[in-house]
Amino acid sequence: MWLLDRMLRTAIHRGQLTVIDHAGKSYRYGTPDPIFPKPICVRLTDRHVAFQIVKDARLFAGEAYMDGRLTVEQGDIRDLSLLASYNAPCADNGWLRPKSTLSKAAAALGGRLDRFNWRQRSRRNAEHSYNLTRRLYELFLDEDRQYTCAYYRDPANSLEQAQLDKKAHIAAKLNLQPGMRVLDIGCGWGGLALYLHRHYDVDVLGVGLAPDQIDVCRERAAQAGMSDRVKFELMDYRDVEGQFDRIVNVGLIEHLGTPHHPGFYAKCSSLLAPDGVMVSHCCGRTGPPGVTDRWTRKYVFPGGYIPALSELVSQAERHKLIVSDVETLRTHYALTLQQWYERTNAARDEIIQLYDERFFRLWQFYLAGAEAGFRYGPFVNFQLQYLKRRDAVPITREYMHEEEARLRASDTAPEWQLARPLQAAE
């Protein structure tokens, strides 16, 4: 415990944390803080946990929490994650970086190797991340099942409203016209594709690698009577052929891995019409390139990596795509993740019945840690618009604001009531 005690005395200054070790001895850290007025108390029930956390805080704290060897007796795991990130604002994912140079090198090497997502591995990773029980997603996502950062025009808005506003925000940047062909890469559960067709009378092809997601997409399109115009294929984007007036990808780039960025931009450039527009919405880093933590790679998003803006812009330059608009959503994902966490907690009993207590704790830890990284850590969301021709969109941004306002005014009925996800038997 003495190593963890030394680390925490250096790390925790704002807010109060008490750690009770396996022998029942208490250690206190920090001072009262307006952001964290209530003290947090953690108990370690296994004598090995303290040393493991020193080696890799996020990996071993996460595993100990999942196994019940680390429990939060005052506050909850979200409070603990936020406190850690609040005290280490430059640390990756809100947790302390490894002290050892050797540990840093090993973590960096493992993270880089994990980003090689060849076709078979990409499909396996997608299935790992998104082929969980349908009911799980219905319990914590909005009713349109948008599993990416929402857009909060008002932080007090509901998750449903913020996700609807996100679709309008993205659609306005696409500058769509009726009859256009749209490619949605990594189409999720189909909500954006259906939205774009409904509002613009466009033809949409959505592609993804998770079989159950594509099944849901097709069910929704059939239910909405759109199957002839909105099609979904279980397909790697690298296999798409043809030319599209617009390309959109939401929450996709994080799954590519940096070794595959050049191929992605080259493929999109070849698919995009000469006067086309591409819009990407993805998680990003405020600083330079980094490494995905081991816990996230192991349990939630294998092969995943949150890129720095420099990594994306440099690839656009190499593939002759004009970066015509960049927006950084600084706090929106923290608000989204907080609502996902609250809904997960409210559905605790059902999630445990679907899986078990360990999975429930895993999901809590994932959402709490992610919120910490986006609230106090180095993570944000980027929305980037790309063109091949500088005159493909109007020369000022007013068209985006005007179109977004028009879309919001036209959404008189909630989107999720127009094409509600089917609840199939598990």
VOFINU-935600 format. One line per field, with one value per residue (C-alpha): chain; residue in three letters; x, y negated, z negated. Coordinates in Angstrom, 2 decimals. Each point is the difference from the previous one (the first is absolute). Example, Ala and Ser with C-alpha at 12.3 -4.5 7.8 and 13.67 -1.06 7.14 Angstrom:
BEGIN
mol A / A
type ALA / SER
x 12.30 / 1.37
y 4.50 / -3.44
z -7.80 / 0.66
//
This chain:
BEGIN
mol A / A / A / A / A / A / A / A / A / A / A / A / A / A / A / A / A / A / A / A / A / A / A / A / A / A / A / A / A / A / A / A / A / A / A / A / A / A / A / A / A / A / A / A / A / A / A / A / A / A / A / A / A / A / A / A / A / A / A / A / A / A / A / A / A / A / A / A / A / A / A / A / A / A / A / A / A / A / A / A / A / A / A / A / A / A / A / A / A / A / A / A / A / A / A / A / A / A / A / A / A / A / A / A / A / A / A / A / A / A / A / A / A / A / A / A / A / A / A / A / A / A / A / A / A / A / A / A / A / A / A / A / A / A / A / A / A / A / A / A / A / A / A / A / A / A / A / A / A / A / A / A / A / A / A / A / A / A / A / A / A / A / A / A / A / A / A / A / A / A / A / A / A / A / A / A / A / A / A / A / A / A / A / A / A / A / A / A / A / A / A / A / A / A / A / A / A / A / A / A / A / A / A / A / A / A / A / A / A / A / A / A / A / A / A / A / A / A / A / A / A / A / A / A / A / A / A / A / A / A / A / A / A / A / A / A / A / A / A / A / A / A / A / A / A / A / A / A / A / A / A / A / A / A / A / A / A / A / A / A / A / A / A / A / A / A / A / A / A / A / A / A / A / A / A / A / A / A / A / A / A / A / A / A / A / A / A / A / A / A / A / A / A / A / A / A / A / A / A / A / A / A / A / A / A / A / A / A / A / A / A / A / A / A / A / A / A / A / A / A / A / A / A / A / A / A / A / A / A / A / A / A / A / A / A / A / A / A / A / A / A / A / A / A / A / A / A / A / A / A / A / A / A / A / A / A / A / A / A / A / A / A / A / A / A / A / A / A / A / A / A / A / A / A / A / A / A / A / A / A / A / A / A / A / A / A / A / A / A / A / A / A / A / A / A / A / A / A / A / A / A / A / A / A / A / A / A / A / A / A / A / A / A / A / A / A / A / A / A / A / A / A / A / A / A / A
type MET / TRP / LEU / LEU / ASP / ARG / MET / LEU / ARG / THR / ALA / ILE / HIS / ARG / GLY / GLN / LEU / THR / VAL / ILE / ASP / HIS / ALA / GLY / LYS / SER / TYR / ARG / TYR / GLY / THR / PRO / ASP / PRO / ILE / PHE / PRO / LYS / PRO / ILE / CYS / VAL / ARG / LEU / THR / ASP / ARG / HIS / VAL / ALA / PHE / GLN / ILE / VAL / LYS / ASP / ALA / ARG / LEU / PHE / ALA / GLY / GLU / ALA / TYR / MET / ASP / GLY / ARG / LEU / THR / VAL / GLU / GLN / GLY / ASP / ILE / ARG / ASP / LEU / SER / LEU / LEU / ALA / SER / TYR / ASN / ALA / PRO / CYS / ALA / ASP / ASN / GLY / TRP / LEU / ARG / PRO / LYS / SER / THR / LEU / SER / LYS / ALA / ALA / ALA / ALA / LEU / GLY / GLY / ARG / LEU / ASP / ARG / PHE / ASN / TRP / ARG / GLN / ARG / SER / ARG / ARG / ASN / ALA / GLU / HIS / SER / TYR / ASN / LEU / THR / ARG / ARG / LEU / TYR / GLU / LEU / PHE / LEU / ASP / GLU / ASP / ARG / GLN / TYR / THR / CYS / ALA / TYR / TYR / ARG / ASP / PRO / ALA / ASN / SER / LEU / GLU / GLN / ALA / GLN / LEU / ASP / LYS / LYS / ALA / HIS / ILE / ALA / ALA / LYS / LEU / ASN / LEU / GLN / PRO / GLY / MET / ARG / VAL / LEU / ASP / ILE / GLY / CYS / GLY / TRP / GLY / GLY / LEU / ALA / LEU / TYR / LEU / HIS / ARG / HIS / TYR / ASP / VAL / ASP / VAL / LEU / GLY / VAL / GLY / LEU / ALA / PRO / ASP / GLN / ILE / ASP / VAL / CYS / ARG / GLU / ARG / ALA / ALA / GLN / ALA / GLY / MET / SER / ASP / ARG / VAL / LYS / PHE / GLU / LEU / MET / ASP / TYR / ARG / ASP / VAL / GLU / GLY / GLN / PHE / ASP / ARG / ILE / VAL / ASN / VAL / GLY / LEU / ILE / GLU / HIS / LEU / GLY / THR / PRO / HIS / HIS / PRO / GLY / PHE / TYR / ALA / LYS / CYS / SER / SER / LEU / LEU / ALA / PRO / ASP / GLY / VAL / MET / VAL / SER / HIS / CYS / CYS / GLY / ARG / THR / GLY / PRO / PRO / GLY / VAL / THR / ASP / ARG / TRP / THR / ARG / LYS / TYR / VAL / PHE / PRO / GLY / GLY / TYR / ILE / PRO / ALA / LEU / SER / GLU / LEU / VAL / SER / GLN / ALA / GLU / ARG / HIS / LYS / LEU / ILE / VAL / SER / ASP / VAL / GLU / THR / LEU / ARG / THR / HIS / TYR / ALA / LEU / THR / LEU / GLN / GLN / TRP / TYR / GLU / ARG / THR / ASN / ALA / ALA / ARG / ASP / GLU / ILE / ILE / GLN / LEU / TYR / ASP / GLU / ARG / PHE / PHE / ARG / LEU / TRP / GLN / PHE / TYR / LEU / ALA / GLY / ALA / GLU / ALA / GLY / PHE / ARG / TYR / GLY / PRO / PHE / VAL / ASN / PHE / GLN / LEU / GLN / TYR / LEU / LYS / ARG / ARG / ASP / ALA / VAL / PRO / ILE / THR / ARG / GLU / TYR / MET / HIS / GLU / GLU / GLU / ALA / ARG / LEU / ARG / ALA / SER / ASP / THR / ALA / PRO / GLU / TRP / GLN / LEU / ALA / ARG / PRO / LEU / GLN / ALA / ALA / GLU
x 0.00 / 2.92 / 0.60 / -3.65 / -0.02 / 3.02 / -1.58 / -3.33 / 1.64 / 1.65 / -3.07 / -3.06 / -0.17 / -3.48 / -2.88 / 0.19 / 0.74 / 0.23 / 1.46 / -0.47 / 2.48 / -0.58 / 1.03 / -2.49 / 2.50 / -1.22 / 2.00 / -1.30 / 0.93 / -0.86 / -2.01 / -3.62 / -0.70 / -3.09 / -0.21 / 0.25 / -1.47 / -0.84 / 2.79 / 0.42 / 0.91 / 1.48 / 0.67 / 2.57 / -0.94 / 2.99 / 3.56 / 1.34 / -2.23 / 2.03 / 3.21 / -1.85 / -1.55 / 3.46 / 1.09 / -3.00 / -2.70 / -2.79 / 0.50 / 0.31 / -2.42 / -2.53 / 0.52 / -0.06 / -3.26 / -1.52 / 0.99 / -1.15 / 3.55 / -0.32 / -3.26 / -1.15 / -1.64 / -0.61 / -0.93 / 0.13 / 2.39 / -0.96 / 1.01 / 3.33 / 0.70 / -0.84 / 2.15 / 2.99 / -0.37 / -0.63 / 3.33 / 1.89 / -1.40 / 2.77 / 0.01 / -1.30 / -3.59 / 0.01 / 2.40 / 3.63 / 2.56 / 2.41 / 2.98 / 2.46 / 1.58 / -0.16 / -3.73 / -0.59 / 1.88 / -1.87 / -3.36 / 0.84 / 1.16 / -3.09 / -2.26 / 1.63 / -0.10 / -3.68 / -0.78 / 0.73 / -3.56 / 0.10 / -3.35 / -0.63 / 1.17 / -2.13 / -3.10 / 0.91 / 0.57 / -3.31 / -1.85 / 1.73 / -1.04 / -3.47 / -1.49 / -1.09 / -3.61 / -2.37 / -1.80 / 3.15 / 0.16 / -3.71 / 0.53 / 2.62 / -0.10 / -2.67 / -2.91 / 1.57 / 3.03 / 2.66 / 3.22 / 2.13 / 0.40 / -3.24 / -0.26 / -1.27 / -1.33 / -0.95 / 1.75 / -3.41 / -1.41 / -1.03 / 2.20 / -2.68 / -0.08 / 3.78 / 0.34 / -2.67 / 1.83 / 3.25 / -1.53 / -1.19 / 3.45 / 1.71 / -2.61 / 0.35 / 3.73 / -0.63 / -1.85 / -2.30 / -2.34 / -2.79 / 1.08 / 3.60 / 1.82 / 1.30 / 2.41 / -0.19 / 3.15 / -0.44 / -3.75 / -0.73 / -3.67 / -1.05 / -1.48 / 2.01 / -0.54 / -3.76 / 0.04 / 1.84 / -2.39 / -3.04 / 1.08 / 1.69 / -1.38 / 3.51 / 1.16 / 2.18 / 2.31 / 1.02 / 2.85 / 1.24 / 1.69 / -2.24 / -2.64 / -2.61 / 0.26 / -0.58 / -2.95 / -1.54 / 0.66 / -1.81 / -2.90 / -0.37 / 0.19 / -2.68 / -2.19 / 0.29 / -0.69 / 3.44 / 1.71 / 0.07 / 1.86 / 1.92 / 2.07 / 2.34 / 2.79 / 2.23 / 3.11 / 3.46 / 0.22 / 3.06 / -2.29 / -2.47 / -0.05 / -1.52 / -0.17 / -1.94 / -1.04 / 0.37 / 1.88 / -0.66 / 1.66 / -0.94 / 2.06 / 1.95 / 3.51 / 0.67 / -0.21 / 2.33 / 3.40 / 2.63 / 1.70 / -3.26 / -0.58 / 1.76 / -2.12 / -3.19 / 0.62 / 1.12 / -3.15 / -2.31 / 1.69 / -0.58 / -3.66 / -0.82 / -1.32 / 2.06 / -2.48 / -0.70 / 0.07 / 1.15 / -0.74 / 1.74 / -1.09 / 2.49 / 1.63 / 3.28 / 2.92 / 0.74 / 3.72 / 2.43 / -0.42 / -0.19 / -0.88 / -3.26 / 0.07 / 0.24 / -3.33 / -1.99 / 1.85 / -0.58 / -3.64 / -1.88 / 1.61 / 2.76 / 1.93 / -1.41 / 2.00 / -1.08 / 1.96 / 1.55 / -1.24 / 3.45 / -0.29 / -3.25 / 0.88 / 3.34 / -1.74 / -2.52 / 2.88 / 1.69 / -3.17 / -0.95 / -3.02 / -0.60 / -0.72 / -2.74 / -1.45 / 1.13 / -2.09 / 1.13 / -2.77 / 1.70 / -2.52 / -2.81 / 1.28 / 0.42 / -3.68 / -0.94 / 2.01 / -1.44 / -3.51 / 1.06 / 1.51 / -3.14 / -2.20 / 2.35 / -0.28 / -3.78 / -0.06 / 2.40 / -2.23 / -0.93 / 3.60 / 1.14 / -2.79 / 1.12 / 3.68 / 1.32 / 1.28 / 3.51 / -1.24 / -2.12 / 3.06 / 2.01 / -2.58 / -0.08 / 3.78 / 0.09 / -2.58 / 1.38 / 3.57 / -1.01 / -1.93 / 3.01 / 2.24 / -2.42 / -0.85 / 3.45 / 2.44 / 1.42 / -2.98 / -2.52 / -2.06 / 0.85 / -2.33 / 1.95 / -1.36 / 2.05 / -0.32 / 1.74 / -0.99 / 0.04 / -3.29 / -1.94 / -1.75 / -0.89 / 2.92 / -1.28 / -1.36 / -3.45 / -1.47 / 0.78 / -1.73 / -3.02 / -0.43 / 0.43 / -2.70 / -2.30 / 0.52 / -0.69 / -3.20 / -1.13 / 0.49 / -3.49 / -0.24 / 2.85 / 2.29 / -0.15 / -3.80 / 0.33 / 2.33 / 0.08 / 2.55 / -1.50 / 0.25 / 0.86 / 0.25 / 3.50
y 0.00 / -2.34 / -0.47 / -0.84 / -2.28 / -1.86 / -0.29 / -1.29 / -2.56 / -1.45 / 0.30 / -0.96 / -3.60 / -1.22 / 1.82 / 2.56 / 3.70 / 2.68 / 3.42 / 2.91 / 2.78 / 3.75 / -0.09 / -2.78 / -2.86 / -3.37 / -2.46 / -3.49 / -2.27 / -3.47 / -2.90 / -1.17 / -1.49 / -1.80 / 2.47 / 3.02 / -1.13 / 3.53 / 2.41 / 3.27 / 3.23 / 3.08 / 3.40 / 2.48 / 3.54 / 1.73 / -0.60 / 0.07 / -2.77 / -2.94 / 1.09 / 0.85 / -3.47 / -1.56 / 2.03 / -0.98 / -1.98 / 0.27 / 3.65 / 1.42 / -2.38 / 0.92 / 3.71 / -0.26 / -1.96 / 2.54 / 2.87 / -1.73 / -0.25 / -3.81 / -1.42 / -3.60 / -0.40 / -3.73 / -1.44 / 2.31 / 1.01 / -3.07 / -2.26 / 1.80 / -0.19 / -3.70 / -0.74 / 1.79 / -1.85 / -3.33 / 0.36 / 1.09 / -2.16 / 0.92 / 3.75 / 2.35 / 1.02 / -1.79 / 2.49 / -0.43 / 0.88 / 2.82 / -1.33 / 2.47 / -0.74 / 3.73 / 0.05 / -2.93 / 1.70 / 3.27 / -1.76 / -1.98 / 3.09 / 1.99 / -2.85 / -0.37 / 3.73 / 0.07 / -2.59 / 2.38 / 0.81 / 2.22 / 1.09 / 3.08 / -1.76 / -3.08 / 2.20 / 1.85 / -3.30 / -1.40 / 3.07 / -0.22 / -3.63 / -0.06 / 3.50 / 0.03 / 0.71 / -2.41 / -0.63 / -1.40 / -2.88 / -0.68 / -0.44 / -2.75 / -1.65 / -2.35 / 1.61 / -0.52 / 1.92 / -2.61 / 1.37 / -3.11 / -3.45 / -2.00 / -3.73 / -2.08 / -3.35 / -0.25 / 2.17 / 0.55 / 1.67 / 3.62 / 2.62 / 0.54 / -3.69 / -0.29 / 3.01 / -1.37 / -3.34 / 1.87 / 1.45 / -3.44 / -1.46 / 2.58 / -0.08 / -3.77 / 0.38 / 2.52 / -2.62 / 2.65 / -0.23 / 2.43 / 2.97 / 0.05 / 3.25 / 0.16 / 2.50 / 0.47 / 1.85 / 1.69 / -0.55 / 1.24 / 0.83 / -2.05 / -3.08 / -2.59 / 1.70 / 0.10 / -3.62 / -1.18 / 1.76 / -1.25 / -3.62 / -0.16 / 2.81 / 1.34 / 3.55 / 1.34 / 3.00 / 0.84 / 2.44 / 1.58 / 3.08 / 1.00 / 2.51 / -0.82 / -3.73 / 0.58 / 2.26 / -2.78 / -2.55 / 2.12 / 0.62 / -3.72 / -0.88 / 2.58 / -1.22 / -3.59 / 1.03 / -1.21 / 3.26 / -0.95 / -3.25 / 0.66 / 3.17 / 1.56 / 2.47 / 2.09 / -1.22 / -1.40 / -3.56 / 1.12 / 2.13 / -2.78 / -0.93 / -2.85 / -3.74 / -1.97 / -3.64 / 0.05 / 2.16 / -0.07 / 1.93 / -0.38 / 1.73 / 1.98 / -1.46 / 1.03 / 3.64 / -0.22 / -0.04 / -2.45 / 2.47 / 0.02 / -3.77 / -0.35 / 2.77 / -1.46 / -3.46 / 1.43 / 2.12 / -2.87 / -2.28 / 2.57 / 0.46 / -3.71 / -1.81 / -2.95 / -2.48 / 2.21 / -0.67 / 2.29 / -0.58 / 1.92 / -0.06 / 1.67 / -0.05 / -1.89 / -1.16 / -3.61 / 0.71 / 2.10 / 3.69 / 2.40 / 3.57 / 1.75 / 1.34 / 3.76 / 0.39 / -1.58 / 2.04 / 3.21 / -0.34 / -2.55 / -1.16 / 2.36 / -1.64 / -3.41 / -3.22 / -3.61 / -2.12 / -3.43 / -2.63 / -0.11 / 3.68 / -0.62 / -3.27 / 1.33 / 2.93 / -2.32 / -2.04 / 3.08 / 1.13 / -3.38 / -0.60 / -3.60 / -0.27 / -2.58 / -0.10 / 1.20 / -0.14 / 1.20 / 1.17 / -0.50 / 1.11 / 1.71 / 3.55 / -0.42 / -0.96 / 2.95 / 2.48 / -1.28 / 0.73 / 3.44 / 0.73 / -1.11 / 2.16 / 2.95 / -0.34 / -0.26 / 3.27 / 1.81 / 2.95 / 0.71 / -0.26 / 2.43 / 2.35 / -0.27 / 0.53 / -0.01 / -2.32 / -0.08 / -1.19 / -2.70 / -1.27 / 0.15 / -2.19 / -2.44 / -0.28 / -0.53 / -2.80 / -1.68 / 0.07 / -1.26 / -2.90 / -0.90 / -0.08 / -2.24 / -2.23 / -0.65 / 1.96 / -0.50 / 1.18 / -1.90 / 0.69 / -1.29 / -0.66 / -0.46 / -0.89 / 0.95 / -1.10 / 0.74 / -3.34 / -3.24 / -1.13 / 3.16 / -1.84 / -3.67 / -2.22 / -0.84 / 2.18 / -1.64 / 2.81 / 2.44 / -2.07 / -0.70 / 3.62 / 1.26 / -2.39 / 1.15 / 3.63 / -0.62 / -1.83 / 2.83 / 2.70 / -0.39 / 3.70 / 1.64 / 1.87 / 3.18 / 0.16 / -0.08 / 2.98 / 1.70 / 2.81 / 3.45 / 2.00 / 3.46 / 3.06 / 0.65
z 0.00 / -0.58 / 3.74 / 0.68 / -3.05 / 1.36 / 3.45 / -1.30 / -2.30 / 3.09 / 2.21 / -2.07 / -1.21 / 0.98 / -1.63 / -2.80 / 0.48 / -2.66 / 0.83 / -2.40 / 0.65 / -0.33 / -3.68 / -0.85 / -0.26 / 1.34 / 2.10 / 0.77 / 2.89 / 1.27 / -1.36 / 0.47 / 3.41 / 1.39 / 2.89 / -2.32 / -3.33 / -1.17 / -0.99 / 1.88 / -1.76 / 1.68 / -1.53 / 1.34 / -1.04 / 1.63 / -1.20 / 3.59 / 1.39 / -1.30 / 1.73 / 3.22 / 0.14 / -0.27 / 3.05 / 2.17 / -1.74 / 2.55 / 0.93 / -3.49 / -1.74 / 2.66 / -0.41 / -3.80 / 0.17 / 2.38 / -2.33 / -3.19 / -1.36 / 0.11 / -1.30 / -0.35 / -3.41 / 0.13 / 3.40 / 3.01 / 2.77 / 2.05 / -2.89 / -0.31 / 3.74 / 0.15 / -3.05 / 1.52 / 3.30 / -1.73 / -1.80 / 3.10 / 2.83 / 2.44 / -0.73 / 2.69 / -0.67 / -3.36 / -1.63 / -0.92 / 2.63 / -0.91 / -1.93 / 1.46 / 3.37 / 0.69 / -0.81 / 2.32 / 2.81 / -0.49 / -0.08 / 3.13 / 1.87 / -0.99 / 1.00 / 3.41 / 0.77 / -0.95 / 2.70 / 2.87 / 1.01 / 3.06 / 1.41 / -2.13 / -3.14 / 0.77 / 0.20 / -3.19 / -1.83 / 1.22 / -1.19 / -3.38 / -0.44 / 1.54 / 0.09 / -3.61 / -0.91 / 1.74 / -3.24 / -1.63 / 2.49 / -0.36 / -3.73 / 0.06 / 3.46 / 1.32 / 1.78 / 3.43 / -1.31 / 0.80 / -1.51 / 0.58 / -1.52 / -0.09 / 0.67 / -2.94 / 1.06 / -3.68 / -2.62 / -1.60 / 3.12 / -0.05 / 1.63 / 2.65 / 0.90 / 0.06 / 2.33 / 2.32 / 0.04 / 0.78 / 3.16 / 1.09 / -0.74 / 2.19 / 2.76 / 0.36 / 0.64 / 2.78 / 2.10 / 1.46 / 2.99 / 0.97 / 2.08 / -1.17 / -0.79 / -3.58 / -1.54 / -3.77 / -1.11 / -3.35 / 0.02 / -3.53 / -0.45 / 3.01 / -1.64 / 1.94 / 3.37 / -0.55 / -1.18 / 3.12 / 2.36 / -1.88 / 0.12 / 3.41 / 2.19 / 0.57 / 0.67 / -2.79 / -0.23 / -3.54 / -0.60 / -3.21 / -1.40 / -2.94 / 1.23 / -2.61 / 0.70 / 3.71 / -0.79 / -2.10 / 2.77 / 2.56 / -2.35 / -0.62 / 3.69 / 0.78 / -2.84 / 1.28 / 3.62 / 1.14 / 1.00 / 3.68 / -0.66 / -3.23 / 0.23 / -2.54 / 0.70 / -2.26 / 1.75 / -0.62 / 1.35 / 1.94 / 2.18 / 0.92 / 3.68 / 1.97 / -0.54 / -2.57 / -0.22 / -3.76 / -2.49 / -3.74 / -2.78 / -3.66 / -2.67 / 2.58 / 0.16 / -3.62 / 1.14 / 3.01 / -1.68 / 1.21 / 2.37 / 1.95 / 0.15 / 3.39 / 1.53 / -1.43 / 1.43 / 3.32 / 0.24 / -0.96 / 2.51 / 2.74 / -0.97 / -0.33 / 3.07 / 1.31 / -1.50 / -3.03 / -3.74 / -2.80 / -3.68 / -2.79 / -3.64 / -2.31 / -3.41 / -0.09 / -2.11 / -0.84 / 0.04 / 2.03 / 0.93 / -2.93 / -0.98 / -0.89 / -3.55 / -0.49 / -1.83 / 2.85 / 2.62 / -1.94 / -1.06 / 2.11 / 3.26 / 1.18 / 2.81 / -0.90 / -0.08 / -0.49 / 2.50 / -0.30 / 2.44 / 1.58 / 0.95 / 1.88 / 1.71 / 1.24 / 1.71 / 1.65 / 1.39 / 1.42 / 1.75 / 1.45 / -2.20 / -1.10 / -3.73 / 0.42 / -3.50 / -3.44 / -3.17 / -3.41 / -2.32 / -3.35 / -2.62 / 1.91 / -0.42 / -3.75 / -0.20 / 2.21 / -2.04 / -3.25 / 1.24 / 1.25 / -3.42 / -1.82 / 2.23 / -0.48 / -3.78 / 0.22 / 1.96 / -2.36 / -0.84 / 3.61 / 1.23 / -2.70 / 1.05 / 3.65 / -0.86 / -3.58 / -2.73 / 1.46 / 3.40 / -1.65 / -1.84 / 3.23 / 1.73 / -2.89 / 0.02 / 3.77 / 0.00 / -3.13 / 1.26 / 3.42 / -1.50 / -2.15 / 3.07 / 1.91 / -2.96 / -1.48 / 2.16 / 3.47 / 2.06 / 2.14 / 3.12 / 3.46 / 2.90 / 3.23 / 3.42 / 3.08 / 3.63 / 3.27 / 1.53 / -1.94 / 1.58 / -0.96 / -2.88 / -0.63 / -0.94 / -3.52 / -2.79 / -0.11 / 2.08 / -2.80 / -2.66 / 2.18 / 1.00 / -3.53 / -1.22 / 2.80 / -0.94 / -3.67 / 0.86 / 2.28 / -2.65 / -1.41 / -0.85 / -1.90 / 2.38 / -2.03 / 0.39 / 3.79 / 0.24 / -3.36 / -0.41 / 0.05 / -3.20 / 1.22 / -2.18 / -1.27
//
